[in-house]
Amino acid sequence: MATDPSEYEKAMPAVAASLAAFERAVDQTRASHSGQPHAEVRQVLVDALEREGAQHVIPQAVEEMARRISEAPASSLPDIHT
């Protein structure tokens, strides 16, 4: 099943906005909760995602980012922007 390229172009602004909201939530959580217990980081991240309107992120992505934020001190966290 082929997809019309114009459908892709129409969807890209929404995809970009969702990604930006996810990045803002991760950045906020990283800044305030690096190195904290996983359960706490996960809840703070979920709350930040809701505030940013990105609450529909797949659970595996939320878990992975919460784990990374929890396990690493602020200075050694990987940059999700690269």
C-alpha positions in Angstrom: 0.0 0.0 0.0 1.6 3.2 -1.2 1.3 6.4 0.8 0.7 9.7 -0.9 3.7 12.0 -0.3 1.4 14.9 0.4 0.0 13.0 3.4 3.5 12.8 4.8 4.0 16.6 4.3 0.6 17.3 6.0 1.5 15.2 9.0 5.0 16.6 9.6 4.0 19.8 11.5 2.1 17.7 14.0 4.9 15.2 14.3 7.5 18.0 14.8 5.2 19.6 17.5 4.9 16.3 19.3 8.6 15.7 19.3 9.3 19.2 20.6 6.8 18.7 23.4 8.5 15.4 24.3 11.9 17.1 24.3 10.7 19.9 26.6 9.2 17.4 29.1 12.5 15.4 29.1 14.6 18.5 29.5 12.5 19.7 32.4 12.6 16.4 34.1 16.3 16.0 33.6 17.0 19.4 35.0 15.0 18.8 38.2 15.4 15.0 38.9 18.6 13.6 37.5 19.9 10.8 39.7 16.6 10.5 41.6 14.8 7.2 42.1 13.3 5.7 38.9 9.7 5.7 40.2 9.9 9.4 41.1 11.5 10.4 37.8 8.9 8.4 35.9 6.0 10.2 37.6 7.6 13.6 37.2 8.2 12.8 33.5 4.6 11.6 33.0 3.4 14.9 34.7 5.7 17.0 32.4 4.4 15.1 29.3 0.8 15.9 30.3 1.6 19.6 30.9 3.3 19.7 27.4 0.4 17.9 25.8 2.5 14.9 24.9 0.8 12.3 27.1 0.4 9.9 24.3 4.1 8.9 24.1 4.5 5.1 24.0 5.2 3.6 27.4 8.5 2.2 26.4 9.9 5.6 25.5 8.7 7.0 28.8 10.3 4.1 30.7 13.6 4.4 28.8 13.9 8.2 29.4 13.0 7.8 33.0 15.6 5.1 33.4 18.3 7.2 31.7 17.5 10.3 33.8 17.4 8.2 37.0 20.7 6.4 36.4 22.9 9.3 35.3 24.0 12.4 37.0 23.1 15.6 35.2 26.5 16.2 33.8 26.7 12.8 32.1 23.2 12.4 30.6 23.1 11.8 26.9 21.7 14.6 24.8 18.5 13.4 23.2 18.9 16.1 20.6 21.7 14.4 18.7 
